[in-house]
């Protein structure tokens, strides 16, 4: 009988020891590629830009993409920016300047401030917040004061503009957030 008790005790210690050793592992819990983070950023209303026309300080400055999706640069008609990357906008501005004012203009466009993201539902402080590069759903929820006690924390609903379409997806907390996203934290049922 004593042998069975000792064997059982050793078995229990072995199982407990292997569980503790497993906890000490530093391997990632899960990995997945962040596809959206590598897509080229497309400009839209609310983005603020620094446009530099080299050698022309009067044409350079900070401009906002307005509600119609355009920017107004002095001495040329409004230039459409919605849906373009910064490189594409540079080319559009250079083309417009080259047709009317300058020969071979050299233009640079940088985003100085991304459009905000919105968070609604079961968070402590729903609202509009400034976007920060590298943001995930988890960091967006933290900016909004954290989950409320009724929040469903495993997945959230994200509405994102892609081109001229709105897409709606359910994602987990590690998913990237893009400027202009609307995040809805839903209520759990139990």
N, C-alpha and C positions, 0 to 999 in steps of 0.2 A: 504494500500500500504506500509506503514511504517513497519507493522508487517512482510510482505514478505521480505522486504529489510533486516530487522534485522535477520530473520530466515536464509536467504541466507548468510549473513555475518557470523553467528554462524556456519553454515555448512562448509563454507570455512575455518574458523579458526580450526574447528575440524579435517578436512582433513589435513591441513597443520601441525597441532600438532601431528597427528598420524604419518605423514611422518618423522618429526624430531625425534620422539621417536624411530622409526624404525632405523634411522641412528645411534643412540646412542648405539644400540645393539652391543655386542662384540662376537657374535656367529661366528664360522668359515664360510667362504663363501662356501667351499666345502671340503669334506674329501674323501680320497680314500687310500687304502693300497698301500704301496710301496713294491710290490712283489719282484722285482729284487734286491732290497737292501738287502734282507735276504738270497739270494742264496749264497752258498759257492763260494768264489773267486777262479777262475781257472787261473793258471799261463800261461803266453805266452811270446813271444819274446818282449824284452824291459823292462821286470820287473827286478828289482835289489833285490837280496836276501842276507840276512845274514845267513850263515850256521855255526852252532856251534856244533862241535863234542867234547863233554865233556871229558876233560883230554887230548885232542889232539890239542894243539894250531896250529901245523903245517898243520892240515887238515881243520881248521876253517878259515873263512874269508867272504869277500863280493864277490858275484858272480853275473853275469848278465845272463839272459836267452838269448842265442844267436839266430840267425836267423833260425837255424834248430830246435829250441825248447828245447835245452839241456843246461846243465851247466857242466862245466869242473872243477872237484875237483881233487886236486893232488892225484896221486897214484892209481886212479881207472879210468875205462873208462868213457866217458861222460854219464851223467844220464839224461834221458828224463824227462822234466818238463812240457812241453806244455799240457794243459788240466787237469793237476793235481791240487789238493788243496795243501796247505802247509803241512797238515798232511800226505797226500799220498806221497808227495815228501820226507818227513822225513823218512817214512817207506822204500822207494826205496833206499835212500842213506844208511840207516842203513843196509839194506839187502846186498847192494854192498860191503860195508865195512866189514860186517860180513863174506862174502864169501872169502875175500882175505886178510884182514889185522888185524882186531880186533875181539875179542870175546865179544858179546853182546854190540855193540856200542850204545851210547845214543846220539841222534841227535836232534837238534832243527833248524827249518827253520822259518825265519820271512821275510816279504816283507819290504824292506827299502824304495823303491821307485817304485810306480806303473807306468806302461807304460802310455805314454801321450794319450790325446784325441785330436781329430782334429775337427776344425770348419770351414765350408766353406759357401760361398754364401753371402747373404746380411747382413754382419756384418762389423764393421769398420775396424777390423784387423784380417782377416782370417789367420789360421795357426795351428801350433801344440803347445799345452800348457800342462803343467804338471797337472796331475790329483790330486784332493784334495778330501779326504773322505767326503761323504755326499753331493756331488755336484749335482745340478739340472741343467736342460737346461737353466733356467733363470740365474743362477750364471755363467755357461759356456759362455753365451752371454755377460754377464757383463765383464768377463775376456777378451773377444775379443773386448772390446770397445763399446759394445752396438749394437743395430740394426741400419742398415742404414735407410734412409728415405723411401726406396722402399721395406723394408722387410715385409714379411707376418708374423705377430707376434702371431697369434692364434695357429698355429701348426708348427712343424719343422719335418724334415725327419731324422731319425737316422738309421745308419747301424751299426749292432753289430755282433760280432762273438760269436756264441754259439756252443761250441764243434768244430766240423769240418765244420759247416755251417755258412753262413752269413744270418742274418735276417734283413729285412728292415721294419721299423714301423714309423707311423706318431704319434707324441705325442704332448702334450701341454707343456707349460713352467715349470710346476711343476714336470715333470717326472724326475726320477733319471738318472744320467749319469754314465756309467761304464768305467773303463780304456780301452783304445783302441777304444772307440766309435768314429764314424765319424758323425758329426752333420751338416746337410745341411739346412740353412735358405733360404727358397725360396722367390722369388720376388712376390709381390702382383700384381694383374692385374689392380687395380684401386686405 
